């Protein structure tokens, strides 16, 4: 058997320095190595054209390599200084928002050309919808405790009590958040240092990833833009719990946030896996209430710590408005008909559509039972009639409900990042709807599904991009397909 040809450019595990020359979808910077063997492409996520970076090779193929960013050695000329603390969740915060939009638009259009096989995709472009809040737009944040920190000056790990974010690309190392990151609530993040000091002074240990031991694990916060309230969740192990005073911790939070503190929950997570909510373990209300209310386009939604809810509610209003505009483009196709809202989550889109169209009947389907429970409660709270929600796998639901075939004129699709399974998409196509409004948080899988929809006789009529996550590579797309 011939020996596999050794890569002449880089090998796995190697640390390289490379200049980023281009940008690919999903925030992958592209660098190139040129030598006597030819040209070799290197992908480094969370980097920008013009940056000189240090990266670790994670995958080495014959023609390309994939890397993890270790450090930015030289900034791009496009970058501008930021007053916020640098965090892994905002790799492009130093890039002007207009430039971010330019990269997102170009790379998304290129995806639809390559994967969706639509050469003239720009002809269908409708609008780039920017986030109303470019900074402090998030309504949820998870901060990690760690017994291993990072010394930026020495560029090495140190034993210290940290509360902040995981260092980029390193699961076992934390970095303290000492001030506002520009993503979440400024008052809260500027107070996180006080919370860290208080926890450290209890003498109880933060979580040590490699040893899988410690007391403090996470501090999770949700914020309502409607009421400005904060709902907090302290995640610890059960070991040493008698040594920790929960009433004193509540007093600290009241002192820091006053009436803004809506409630504090306490989660016990003794599992060694790296997740905030354990599959076993408990979650108890320690103080106040366990839910806050958020408003979207005039409707109220109750959010618990576990609820799925749009992370950028102000931008979500713009996203949903675009979906409703596309769905209502032909209002006759909505009135007195059944509209399918598939992968509906907590049913937000369906409820907004029902509130705009008196005679439509909305059928929402999602596999997550707790999301469907929330959808039913929210519809009741908002006095919305004409909506029915089912907790079921979309593919199985359509198989077991053949009565909907040829009865649906409009379908709304909002699947998870993986897109729609080909077999499920075939069942959706078999409903024979006139139009589909497809919302996606991952245009790569949407572009893939576009090919199957085109083969079934659907064509793109419009596409809009919605920036839900400024300073990241994420972009959402809304596409209107018609037969």
Buried (B, 14 or more C-beta within 10 A) or exposed (E): EEEEEEBEBBEEEBEBEBBBBEBBBBBBBBBBBEEEEEEBBBBBBBBBBBBBBBBBBEEBEEEBBBBBBBEBEEBBEBBEEBEBBBBBBBBBBBBEBEBBBBBBBEBBBBBBBEBBEBEEBEEBBBBBBBBEBBBBBBBBBBBBBBBBBBEEEEEEBEEBBBBBBBBBBBEBBBBBBBBBBBBBBBBBBBBBBEBBEBBBEBEBBBBBBEEEEBBBBBBBBBBBBBBEBBBBBBBBBEBBEEEBEBEEBBEBBBEBBEEBBBBBBBBBBEBEEBEBBBEEBEBEEBBBBBBBBBBBBEBEBBBBBBBBBBBBBBBBBBBBBBBBBBBBBBEEBBEEBBBBBBBBBBBBBBBBBBBBBEEBBBBBBBBBEBBBBBBBBBBEBBEBEBBBBBBBBBBEBBEEBEEBEEEBBBBBBBBBEEBBBEEBBBBBBBBBBBBBBBBBBBBBBBBBBBBBBBEBEBEBBBBBBBBBBBBBBBBBBBBBBBE
